[in-house]
Amino acid sequence: MEFVVDFERRSDVPLYRSLATAIKAAISDGRLRPGDKIPSVRMLCELADVSRNTAHQCYQTLIDEGVIEAVIGKGAFVRKALAQDVNVSRKSLHQSEIEKPQKAPRQTQMIENVLSMEVDVLTHQKTAQALKHQMPSLADLPLQSIKRAMAKHSRFEDPSLLAYSGDPFGHPNLREAIARYVLRARAIKCSPEQVVISSRPSQQMLDLYCRLFIEKGDLIAVEHPGYSQPRQIFQLHDARVLPIPVDESGLQVEALAALEKPINMVYVTPSHQDPTGAILSQSRRKQLVDWARQNNAVIWEDDVENEYRYGSEPLPALYALDGGERVIYQSTFWRTLCPLIRMGFVILPANATTEIIRSAKYMLDRDLPIVEQLVLADLINDGSYERHVREMRKKFTARRMTAVHGLTVSLNGLLSINKNTAGLHLRVLFDASIPRDLILNCGRDAGLSITGTQAYYLCDAPQNEFLIQFAHVEEEDLKQQIDLFSRQIKAQLNTQFCMPDQVLAARPAIPFS
Ligand SMILES: Cc1ncc(COP(=O)(O)O)c(C=O)c1O
């Protein structure tokens, strides 16, 4: 164990005592915790530059005081946490740092922007429960294929693959695999040199792009309702965000065109509009690409959840329609392989943008874990990745039908379901008379993953609109969760609002706007 022995050599205190006091200080301030193994006598001699005798005496003192215990054949371990008021000769580095008066940082424009966004990290961590349902359950992951590829690369069969390349866009093998995959799956023609691997493209690559290409006051159009994170990144960079309405065919491109403003960029989720689930129609795709050409605007295509469509043929990516001139394409493996593989990628246009981003990324953010990239490249190249996606699509189709059927039958008249044909969640609108908290509490008690959609709206969020995540739950469990959820909602309405079953059953269906 690495350990800083922070002790004073004083002529009036035996060396072994100073050393023991320093170890007690490390325990009391948490650097060493109960159960931690402490350095061996030989190692303590090296770390503290003391004789073997001194190190021995120090440990004997700590054993006598009940601070550490020796386990034969294993070493010595911390026995208990000591109180802060332990008799230490001087404060540890750690404590003295904490007690330094905090000077307020200089208020830069970026700090002002960050604070104005009121990003509440702690609240976000609480709702992370819902986020984890946007990825497959562990039971659904292609564990055998991942283990096989991991084992292969851990054997160093080809050490040249593990050599440091220094390429800021990622490992060439993975970039080649992705370039071939997007050609098959999304009709995108690009070279591996245009592919950028990133652990979170929707944050890191979007931020990098904005730093380089967006100036204060630039206009960026976003879907409304829409994913809040890109909006926040644009605001961090002092861009002006223009919300554009969406309907059942996705972004309303006519509304965008009607603005007649010099828009620099539009951020769009065409395969699965987040959160409505609408798929951008083919005619709107063409319209959007034409509009971008005529207006010299960039399209940031977030192709999230393109893998999960139910009963509809995949439409070509905007990048493919545009021929890679003014579209930046982003996709993620979060929805398919997380948490075992947490990566995504961006495909840049074949123009100067790519070289500018390459230079900037080289300076700011260069390396990714090599083995993880090689494993992913293997999964894509040997067909396991696409097989996994096909299997997931089949399972999710069945789970989606279970959710739609269960909710429709058991809560008829109390909700309407937006039956979009893609994605991992259902958008559901509950009757306005049902209190929002009641819905959330019943969902939580039934184990159903249900969250409100407020974060997707800049204004006028519907009070009782929710997303129900269905994809991570086995059909049988999903049935039970929905059954319990529905019974609890009805029971609460019966007791709290005196709505008898006959009244509940007779209510007409609620239209989705
Ligand atoms: C619309 C949308 N795009 C992208 C992402 C995340 O992609 P990544 O984290 O790989 O950048 C999310 C995450 O939930 C999302 O909702």
The ligand as an SDF file (V2000), in Angstrom:
LIG
                    3D

 16 16  0  0  0  0  0  0  0  0999 V2000
  -31.2670   12.1450  -26.8450 C   0  0  0  0  0  0  0  0  0  0  0  0
  -30.0030   11.6070  -26.2140 C   0  0  0  0  0  0  0  0  0  0  0  0
  -28.8700   11.6310  -26.9150 N   0  0  0  0  0  0  0  0  0  0  0  0
  -27.7080   11.1490  -26.3920 C   0  0  0  0  0  0  0  0  0  0  0  0
  -27.6710   10.6050  -25.1310 C   0  0  0  0  0  0  0  0  0  0  0  0
  -26.4070   10.0910  -24.5170 C   0  0  0  0  0  0  0  0  0  0  0  0
  -25.4090    9.7160  -25.3770 O   0  0  0  0  0  0  0  0  0  0  0  0
  -23.8990    9.7030  -24.8740 P   0  0  0  0  0  0  0  0  0  0  0  0
  -23.9170    9.7290  -23.3790 O   0  0  0  0  0  0  0  0  0  0  0  0
  -23.2840    8.4500  -25.3730 O   0  0  0  0  0  0  0  0  0  0  0  0
  -23.2620   10.9160  -25.4030 O   0  0  0  0  0  0  0  0  0  0  0  0
  -28.8360   10.5830  -24.3620 C   0  0  0  0  0  0  0  0  0  0  0  0
  -28.7850   10.0450  -23.0080 C   0  0  0  0  0  0  0  0  0  0  0  0
  -29.6770    9.7700  -22.3420 O   0  0  0  0  0  0  0  0  0  0  0  0
  -30.0410   11.0880  -24.9240 C   0  0  0  0  0  0  0  0  0  0  0  0
  -31.1680   11.0690  -24.2080 O   0  0  0  0  0  0  0  0  0  0  0  0
  1  2  1  0
  2  3  1  0
  2 15  2  0
  3  4  2  0
  4  5  1  0
  5  6  1  0
  5 12  2  0
  6  7  1  0
  7  8  1  0
  8  9  2  0
  8 10  1  0
  8 11  1  0
 12 13  1  0
 12 15  1  0
 13 14  2  0
 15 16  1  0
M  END
$$$$
